[in-house]
Structures are given as C-alpha cells and as structure tokens.
C-alpha cells in the first residue's frame, strides 16, 4: 500500500507542476543570466519528408530511443547530431521513441539489480 501511495504521488507531481504553469513561456531572471523556459509546442515538420524524401515512423523512433543516451553525449560535441528526428510521423514516431528510451531504462535497472 505504501508503494502505491508513493507511486501515485510521483505520478501526480508532473501534472501538478504543469497545472501551475502560468503560460507556455516563462522567463527566469537572475543577476548573472536570463533563461527563457517554454512548453513543447507543435512540430511544423510533422509528415514532411527530409532532404532524402523520408519520414521517420515507429521503427525509426524505436531506434532513436535506443541510441538516445549515446546521441545525447555526441550532440554535446557535434552540433549536427540531434536526438530527435523532426521529420517524423507524429504520434507513431513518438511512441517508438518512448518505447526505445523505456527499454534502455529498463535494461539499466535490470543490470543494476543483477549486480547487487
């Protein structure tokens, strides 16, 4: 019962935080820097082919989700590498990407538990 309560609170936290947002854009000012925080918006490239005439679908999303940790590290050093394909099929690609990231996280958790 205690685990269910903790899980429910953790699941509700992002919803509560999103509900408190005053707008889709928030500007944070500090003495040394200014930061613009924005909520995700529409992708104007959905269902539009890239320069090769391809639109990324669920399979590409799955692959991009699986390689996301490596791609993130590479993107710090190479500005031409991005984690997410903007020329995608919308929800189909998003589902594949989310499944790929979930598989990586599950494998990491499994690996950590096996080492104990």
C-alpha positions as CSV (number, residue, x, y, z in Angstrom):
1,X,0.0,0.0,0.0
2,X,2.9,2.4,0.8
3,X,4.5,1.7,-2.6
4,X,1.2,2.5,-4.3
5,X,0.9,5.8,-2.4
6,X,4.5,6.8,-3.3
7,X,3.9,5.9,-7.0
8,X,0.7,7.9,-7.1
9,X,2.4,10.9,-5.6
10,X,5.3,10.7,-8.0
11,X,2.9,10.2,-11.0
12,X,0.8,13.2,-9.9
13,X,3.7,15.6,-9.4
14,X,4.3,16.4,-13.1
15,X,0.6,17.0,-13.6
16,X,0.5,19.4,-10.6
17,X,3.6,21.2,-11.8
18,X,2.2,21.6,-15.3
19,X,-1.1,22.9,-13.9
20,X,0.7,25.6,-12.1
21,X,2.3,27.0,-15.2
22,X,1.0,30.5,-15.9
23,X,1.7,30.4,-19.6
24,X,3.6,28.4,-22.3
25,X,6.5,30.7,-21.8
26,X,8.2,31.7,-18.6
27,X,11.3,34.0,-18.3
28,X,13.6,33.5,-15.3
29,X,15.9,36.4,-14.5
30,X,18.9,36.1,-12.2
31,X,21.7,38.7,-11.6
32,X,24.0,36.8,-13.9
33,X,21.7,35.3,-16.6
34,X,18.3,35.2,-18.2
35,X,16.6,32.0,-19.2
36,X,13.5,31.5,-21.3
37,X,11.5,28.4,-20.4
38,X,8.9,27.2,-23.0
39,X,6.5,24.3,-23.1
40,X,6.8,22.0,-26.0
41,X,4.7,23.1,-29.0
42,X,3.7,21.9,-32.4
43,X,6.3,20.5,-34.8
44,X,5.9,22.2,-38.2
45,X,7.9,19.3,-39.8
46,X,5.5,16.5,-39.0
47,X,4.7,14.3,-42.0
48,X,7.1,16.4,-44.2
49,X,9.9,14.4,-45.8
50,X,13.5,15.3,-45.2
51,X,16.1,16.0,-47.9
52,X,16.1,12.3,-48.8
53,X,12.3,12.1,-49.1
54,X,11.9,10.1,-45.9
55,X,9.5,10.5,-42.9
56,X,10.6,8.7,-39.7
57,X,8.0,6.3,-38.4
58,X,7.7,4.0,-35.3
59,X,10.7,1.8,-36.3
60,X,13.0,4.9,-36.6
61,X,11.6,6.2,-33.4
62,X,12.4,3.0,-31.6
63,X,15.9,3.0,-32.9
64,X,16.4,6.7,-32.0
65,X,15.1,6.0,-28.5
66,X,17.5,3.1,-28.1
67,X,20.5,5.2,-29.1
68,X,19.3,8.3,-27.3
69,X,21.9,8.2,-24.5
70,X,24.8,7.9,-26.9
71,X,23.3,10.5,-29.2
72,X,22.9,12.9,-26.3
73,X,26.6,12.7,-25.4
74,X,27.7,13.1,-29.1
75,X,25.3,16.1,-29.5
76,X,27.4,18.0,-26.9
77,X,30.4,17.9,-29.1
78,X,28.8,17.9,-32.6
79,X,26.0,20.4,-33.3
80,X,24.9,18.4,-36.4
81,X,23.8,15.5,-34.3
82,X,20.3,15.6,-32.7
83,X,18.5,13.1,-30.5
84,X,15.1,13.5,-32.1
85,X,14.1,13.4,-35.8
86,X,11.8,16.4,-36.6
87,X,10.7,14.9,-40.0
88,X,8.5,12.3,-38.3
89,X,5.0,10.7,-38.5
90,X,3.9,12.4,-35.3
91,X,2.4,10.1,-32.6
92,X,3.7,7.0,-34.3
93,X,7.3,8.2,-34.1
94,X,6.8,9.5,-30.5
95,X,5.5,6.1,-29.4
96,X,8.5,4.3,-30.9
97,X,10.9,6.8,-29.3
98,X,9.3,6.5,-25.9
99,X,9.4,2.7,-26.1
100,X,13.1,2.8,-27.1
101,X,14.0,5.0,-24.2
102,X,11.9,2.8,-21.9
103,X,13.8,-0.3,-23.0
104,X,17.1,1.4,-22.2
105,X,16.0,2.5,-18.8
106,X,14.6,-1.0,-18.0
107,X,17.8,-2.7,-19.1
108,X,19.9,-0.3,-16.9
109,X,17.6,-1.0,-13.9
110,X,17.9,-4.8,-14.6
111,X,21.7,-4.5,-14.8
112,X,21.9,-2.6,-11.6
113,X,19.7,-5.1,-9.8
114,X,21.7,-8.1,-11.1
115,X,24.9,-6.6,-9.8
116,X,23.6,-6.4,-6.2
